[in-house]
Amino acid sequence: MDAAAACRDAAGPRVNWRKCDKSDVDLTGAALSGADLREGLFIRTRFVGADLTKANLYGATLFDADLSGAHADDSNAMHMTLSDATLIGAHFARADMTGVSFLRANAAGADLDGASLRNAHFDQAILVKASFVGADLANSIFLGARLQGANLSRADLTAVDMTGADLRGARLNGAILVDANLRDANLKGAKLDDADLTGAVLDGAIWTDGRRCWPRSVGRCRSDGAGIPWTPRYATLLGNE
């Protein structure tokens, strides 16, 4: 069977749609467990509630796709593009999502527990109440991401860039934040019990108790301890230490 003929196969478990263009197709509730979807085009495709368990999504493009409530646990999704996608309540537990792009994606309430997300891009993504328990997020980028109430307990966040990220009320218990960039991040109400902040940059960050961290805050939030807001005057004084 040639590749074009395979692309015409109906949706089903283990279907071979490698390099197929299924853009704008409605696959709501489709059974695609174990499917070969490598390098496929699924632009604006609807996967709402679909079963993608153990599917191979390597290099697939799901730009502006809707995966709300989809189950893609244990899938191979390395280098997949999910920019502008909707993943509300989606399940990607233990999935290999190394290098995936989540730019501006809405993954509120998504389950990414135990997933491999090294070098992933979450810039401007909505990750409110998403769960990343035990996930590997080393070297990932979260510029301006919204992580209010997210669960990042025991996650590996080594060298992540969370500049300007909103982490209010997030759970970071036991997380590894070694050499993380948390400049201007909002950590008010976040839980950081047993978190490793060695080398973490906290300049201008809002600490768990609402204090603004002064410049040169590395590994801990340096401030007056009395809740006085940071101003440029303090930066000048610190520069003359």
C-alpha angles and dihedrals in degrees: 000000000000123000094255091054091050090054089061092057115117120254112273144129113305093004113165109234097149111162090356122145109232097158117155091011120140108231096162109162092358118163103232103148111154091006120157104234098153116157091353125151113237101161111170089351117155114232095163108163092350122155108238096156111157091355119154107238097160110159093351119154114226098165111171090354122151114233097160108160093357119150114224099152115159091009126148102237101154115159092001118156115231098160112154089000124144113233101161108164093353120154121228100151113164091358119148102238099159111163095003119159115229095167109165090345120153107228098155110163093004120155111231097152113157093000123147106237103158114157092006121152119228099164111161090352122152107233100158110162091352115151123232099162109168092352122152106236099156115156093004122144124231103170107174092346120160110233101158109159093358118153111231096157113157091357119149104239097164112161094351118158109228097161108164093357119154107232099160110156093359120150112235098160110156092357120152108234098164111158091354119158108230096159110156091355119146111235098163110148093002119143113234102166110154091356115149109230097169108153093357113152111228102169109152093355120144106238126221092268094048098262118138111235116233125233114281091036102149121165092353138036109262113202143128089274092230100087096254108157119250115254133178088257090069090049089055092049093049090049088061095052 
